[in-house]
């Protein structure tokens, strides 16, 4: 009875919200069309995520603005300090207060694109010769019904981050200076046990709360053969993880605690805490991409290593994510043109002087901030593009740590081999992660927890409380 009422209420609220937002979009569009030019007749491009704090980042952006406006005299860049936040996004969008351009995570594309607040960039991307040069796997993540609604800034794939000092203590370093690579998740558990025996610290740090645990768990579960949802013949999403494979994946997490004893004692760890534990040397391995998140803890960059994602019983899978640019759905065609011209200065297959300047300024800032710069990134563009080659040259030039420590990861993202790339789950992903967090916490708190029953209940809850309430 409760679920029926909840579903009915969600749909009514959804209709009311859609009506209000629809009016807001029309209002915002009209406002934009009337005010997209300044007094000098230049098309205004308001750019979000503009640095507020005085320093290198803000100075570099101001210099970039000056260079852009000199080279593109029909446009005027207007700084905006607003940064994407789901809590304020819809209110600002409904009020016509979004900047023309802002950046956010890949994960938010599934929220923004269906909302109607993202501009269709397809025609302009084709006109500027960018569409066909995009990484097709990434392009698919940013599209709906064959149209592109976001521009990739940078991409990443998850790998395995490790503490080199701990690996040395455990005798797990190879003769070429690379850390020992666990080939499977099962082998990772065994390596984690060796690390704990040698260091007395948790061999593996797995997040368990604030939806971070569920997020990381999906990558593990995929490799066990789990599909979390599928569309049925009527186009409705159905939860599909009440399976032996899902129970087996959860049992693996349970074994990390009760069989191998390699996890932190705290069963409530979010992403921030996970990075802190590793950053201060409190654990030996974790799942992640890049290593800039450890600079606040003044982590020695030479103690950071990276490797490929291990394989599961069924296959090797890693998650693809990154940063994207969104153009306000109320933007005019001329603003879309200018926004893409602004973006392509830092994310493009074309090696221009402006791109080189921005890329070098960025890597210099990373060195200044104490971030490791030897880790390569997955490119939104063809791997043979000049920008990819230039970025690799910059990494070699400004390397501030031993390249051998991250070689296995760098080789991995340049040649994924049999590894399958997957995006986050397509529907109600954050809600799914929260439910999976509960499952992880249950098996880490109770040695006798029934993994199959937990997955059965999680599957049912996800279907009834979320997928059944999707407004198709």
Buried (B, 14 or more C-beta within 10 A) or exposed (E): EEEEEBBEEBEEEEEEEEEEBEEBBEBBBEBBEEEBBEEEEBBBBBBBBBBEEEEBBBEBBBEBBEBBBEEBEEBBBBBBEBBBEEEEBBEBBBEBBBBBBBBBEBBBBBBBBEBBBBBBBBBBBEEBEBBEBBBEBBBEBBBBEEEBBBBBBBBBBBBBBBBBBBBEBBEBBEEEEBBBBBEBBBBBBBBBBBBBEBBEBBBBBBBBBBBBBBBBBBBBBBBBBBBBBEEEEEEEBBBBBBBBBBBBBBBBBBBBBBEBBBBBEEBBBBBEBBBBBBBEBBBBBBBBBBBBBBBBBEBBBBBBBBBBBBBBBEEBBBBBBBBBBBBBBBBBEBBBBBBBBBBBBBBBBBBBEBBBBBBBBBBBBBBEEBBBBBBBBBBBBBEEBBBBEBBBEBBEEBBBBBBBBBBBBBBBBEEBEEBEBBBBBEBBBBBBBBBBBBBBBBBBEEEEBBBBEBBBBBBEBBBBBBBBBEEE
